[in-house]
């Protein structure tokens, strides 16, 4: 049996988050910038090992916070406008309007408090493409697209060829192209061979992603890329020089002037052994975080790195490991021994996401919903565990918006309740 929830390998079809992909076809739209950034390899990067220390507070040793201290508003969505099957929630704007993406027509929409819908921008105007991956951060939206981005990648015979990567500022409505398909062919047996970037991440002035490109020796491989919006500079931070059939990169995430990502060996049984990297844009130093634990899939937020520990003692023992950069110390750990999880079997903490001060993770079969708050270093049991409860599709989105579905355990096809809340 393979491990069910694997986050280093890219999840292609996720409710509300993944879409199709579209090729970089030039359009006649007056507000599109088709001048691609140069694909620059950063040759000044210095490499070092950073030996880290451990002083964990584990599970219930971490203080539990009161939900009323972090929740601004909580309610349920009943209006059909939120239940449309062709719409994905991207987050909220500064006025609390819900920002959505319509998969069928590629429109970014806004829904106000009176459930009035307005179209903000069309992302693929003039291009015969479909959005494959999309992300919102403030007024910036970034996405990948390709001709068959609206179909199951397994049925796309082009494997996502002719993709393009774009971003827009909702204030100006200007669409700019960052990167595009280079005509590459991925080696046979590659762990993840779909060509279009299937996740894109935004952090203030930066957009990061993984794609396939040529390395300095002219070979096709997996590549970590970083785009700086203010300078329009696109640079390569790392090439995967190992066997693509055995190794994979984890997604690059940015905070301030630092970037994190990981590299891992994919074992035959579906487990992973890897390491995480911390890159400093100012010093051009890439540090390998050395630890005696198997830690992958990092996310960075200011002075904290949130990463996935993989003991690999079972297929269901992934845990949250939190590293304090300033202290050079692993300081918090949450796993299936936490009080909200220990009554259940096979609780695997994975698919981390970060927004503002908050970290969210999933646990496969979910009977509880828990957040970690970086601001006060507390855990918050947003939905406390219940035997008669099933939670699905939780998402922590831009604008401090948390959404999830909930229904009685074993209720079958019963329509769930669509919950949302806004975090401080």
N, C-alpha and C positions, 0 to 999 in steps of 0.2 A: 504494500500500500504506500503510495506516494504521499508526501505531506500535502495536505489539502490547500492550505493558505500560504502562498509563496509570493512575497512582495518584491523581491529583486528582479524576478522575471516579470515582464511588463504585462499588466492585466489589460486586455484589449477591449472587452465589453463589460463595462461597469454601469449599473443603473445610475443615471444622471451625470456621469462624468466623461464617458468616452463616446466619440462620434466617428464619423467618416473622415476621409482625408481628401485634399484637393490639390491639383498640380499647379505649378507656378506659371499659369498662362497670363500673358499680358492683357490687360483690359483697357478700355477707353475711359474708365472712370477718372474724372479730373482730380480727385483727391487721393489718388494712389501714387506712392513713390516706388518705382521699380528699380531704383539704384541699389543693388545688393551690397551689403557690407563685405569688406574683404575678409577672406577666411585665413586668419593669421595664426600661425603656430607660435606660441610664446616660448622662445628659446632661452629666456632668462630665468626660467624656473629653477630654483634650488631645491634639493631633496634632502630630507632628514627624517630620522626616527624620533618620535616623541614618546618616551616611556612614561606612561600614565600611572597614577596611583588610585587605590580604591578605599573608600570609607563610606559604604552604603548605609542609608536608612532604607529598610525594605518593607514594602506593603503597609501594614497597619502601624508601623513605626512612624510613618508619614502622617502629619496632622490632617484631619478631615475638616473641610470647610463647610460653611452653611450656604446653601444654594442662593438664598436671598441676597447674599453679599455680592454675587456676580451676575445675577439675572436681572435684566432690565424689563423684559416683557416675555410672557410665555402664553401660548394659545394653541389652537388647532386650526388647520385650514380645511374648510368645508366647501368653499366655492369651486365649481368645476374649472375655473381658470387656472388653478394650481395643480389640477389632476390630469391635465392634457398629456397623453402618452408621447407626444412628439416634442415635449418641452423639457429642458434641463435647467435646474436652478443654478445660477452662477454665484449668487450672493445678494447683498443689499448695498444701496448707495448711501450717501451721507444723510439723506432725508428719510431713510428707512424704506424706500421703495424697493421692491423685489426685482432683481435683474435676472432675466431668463434668456435662454437661447432656444430658438425654434429650429429643430433638426430638419424639417421639411423645406423651409424656405431660407434658412441661414440668417434670419433676422435676430438681432439682439433687441429684447423687449424690456419695458419697464412696467411694473404693476404697482399702482399706488394704493393707499389705504382703503379707497372706495372700490377696489378691484377694476379700476379703469386701466386698460392696456394701451400703451403707445410704443411705436417702433422707434428705436434709437438709431440703428444703422444696419445695413445689410453687409455681411462680411465677404460674400463671394460674388458680388455684383460683376457680371461680365465674364466670369470664369466658370467653366463647366465642371465644378468641383463640389465636394462635400466636406464639411469640417469633420476632422477625425479626433482631435484633442483640443481642448479649450480651457482657458483659465482667466479669471478676473482678479485684478488687484487694484483697488481704488478706481481711477478712471481708465486704467490700461487693461486692454483685453488682448491676449496673445493666443494664437491657434495654429495648428497644422491642418492642411487640407490636401486632398488628392481626388482623382476622378471617381474612385470606388469607395470613398470613405464612409458611405452610408450602408455598406454591406458587411457581413461577417468577414473579418480578415482571412479566415480559413477558406472562404469561397472566392476570394479576390485573386485571380490568376496573375495579375500584374504585381502582386505583393506590395502594393502601395507606391508603385513607381509614379514619377511625375508629380511628386509632392512639392508643396511650398510651405514655408513658415512665415507668418505675418503677425503684425500687431497694429493696434489702433488706439488712439487716445479719444475717449468719448467726448472730450471737450472740443476737439478740433475736427473729429471725424476723418482725419487723415489716416489712410491705410499704407503701411510700409512693409516691404518684403525684407526679411532677414536672411533667409537661406532657401535653398532649393535642391531638388534631386540632381545628382551629379552623374547619372547614367551608370551607377555602380551595380554590380551583381554580387550578392552576398554568398560567401562560401557555403557549400553543402554542409548540412548538419549544424549550422549556427543555432545557438540556444533560442534566440528570438530573431527571426529573419524578416519581419515586416519592415519595409523600408522607411515609411513615414514616421516621424517622431510621434510616439503615442502618449507622451506626457510633456507638458511645457509648464515651467514655473516662473513666476514673476516676483521680484523683490525690489521695490522702489525703482532704481535705475538699471536693473539687470533682468535678463531673461535667460534661463538655462534649460538645457535639454540634452538628450542623447540621440545620435543619429549614426548612420554609416557613411564613411568618407575614406579618402585615401590617406594613408600615413606617409611620412617622409620618404619611405622606400617604395612608394607607389602601390602598396597592397591595401585592399579594402578591409577595414576593420571598424569596430565600434568606437565612437568618439564622444568625449565630453566637450560640449561647447558652451560658451558664455558670450552673450551679446550685451553691450553697454548702450543704453538708449541715448544718452546725452552725447556720446562721441560717435555713435553708429559703428562701433568697433566690434567685430566678431572674432573671437579667438578660440583656439583649441587648448584645453587645459590638460587633456590626457588622451592617449591612445591605448586601446586594449591590445597589447602585444602578445598575449597568450592565445592559446587555441580557442577559437570562438565556439567550438562544439563542447567545450568543457568549462569555460569561464564567461562571466557576464558582469557588466557594470550595474551599479545601483544609481538611481536618479541624483543629479546634482542639485543642491539647494543652497540658496544664497541668503545671507543676512549681513547688512553693512558692507564691509570690505572683506568678508570671508565666505568661502565656499566649501561645502562638504560633499563627498560622494563615497562610494565603496566599490570594491572589486571582490568577487567571490568565485570559488570553485564549486561547480554544480556536481554533487556526488551522484552516483548511480541510483541511490535510493531516494533521491529528491531532496535531500538536505543540503545545506550550504556550509562552506568554511571560507571565511573571508576576513577582510580588514577594511577599516575606514580611514579616509584621508581628510585633512584640514588644510585648505589653501588660503594663504594671506595675499590679497591683491596688492597691498602696499609693499611688502617685503619680497614678493614673488617667491615665497617659500611654501612648498608642499610637504606637510608633515604626516607621516604614517602614525596613527594612534596605536601605540604598542601596548597590548594588554594580554593577560593570560586567558581572557574570555573571547568567545567567537561573536564579534559585534559587527553588524552590517546595517545597511539602509539608514544612514544618519540624516537628521534634519537639524538645521541650525537656527537659533533665534537668540540674537545678542550674545550673551556669554555662555549660553547653554547649547549643548549638542544632545539631541534626543535620538537614540539609536535602538536597534532591535538586537537583543541578545539571543543567541541560538545555542543553548547547551547541547542540543541534539541527543539528549538521553531518550527522548520519545519524539514522536512526530508532532506533538502538541505542547511544546514547552517554551515557545517564544516569549520574551519578556521585554519590558521597557527599561532601558538603561540610560541614565541622565548624567552627562559629563559637564562639569564646571570648568570652562576654559581658563578662567583667572586662577583657579586653585590647582589646575592640572590634576583633577580628581573626579572619579566617578562617585556621585553623591546620593543618587536615589535609584531605587529599582522597584518595579511593580511586575508581578507575575501571577500565576494561577493560585498562589497561596494567599492572595488578598481576600479579605473577608467577603467581598461581593462575588467571588469566583470559586472559593475552595469547596463549596458544596456540589459543584458541577464537575463533570468529567471532560477531559480533552479541551480545556480552555487555553486558547492560543492567542496571545496578544500580538496583533500585526496590523498592517495597513495603516500606519501612523499618518496623521496630518496635523498641521499647525496653522493657527490663525491668531494673530495678536499675541496674547499671553497664554493661549490655551493649546494643549495637546490632546488630540482625540485618537483613540485606537479602536479596532474591532476585535471581537473574540470568537469569530465563527458563529456558533449558536449563541445568541445573546439574550440573557435575562436581566442584564444590568447595563447601564450606560454611565461611564466614568470619564472625567476630565482631570488633567493636571494643570494647575495654574502656576505659571512661571513667576508671576508677580509676588505671590506669597508662599510658594512652595507647598501648596496644599492640594489634596485630592478632593474632588467634588463628585458625589454620587448623584448625578443628574436624575437618573432613574434607578431607584434601589432595586435590588434583586427580588424577584418574585417567581415562585414555581409556576404561577398561572399567567406568564407574560412572555411574549416573543417580540424582540426588537429587531428591525431590519433596516438596512440602507441608511445608517447614520452618516451624516456629512457635516463637516465644519467648514463653513464657506466665508468668503470675503465679506467684510462688514460686520463680523461677529455673529453671523447667522448660523445656528445649529438646527438641523432638521433630521427627523427620523420617522419611521412607521412603527406602529405598535398594535398588537392584537392579542387576544387570549391564546395561551399555548394550546396547540392542537386544533385550532379553529379552522384549519383547512383553507377553503377559498373565501372565507369571511373577509369583507373589505376592512382593511386596517384603518386606524386613526392616524392622520397625518399631523404630527406635532412639529412645532417650531418654537424657537426662543432666540432672543437677542442677548448677547453677553456684553458686559461692561468693557 
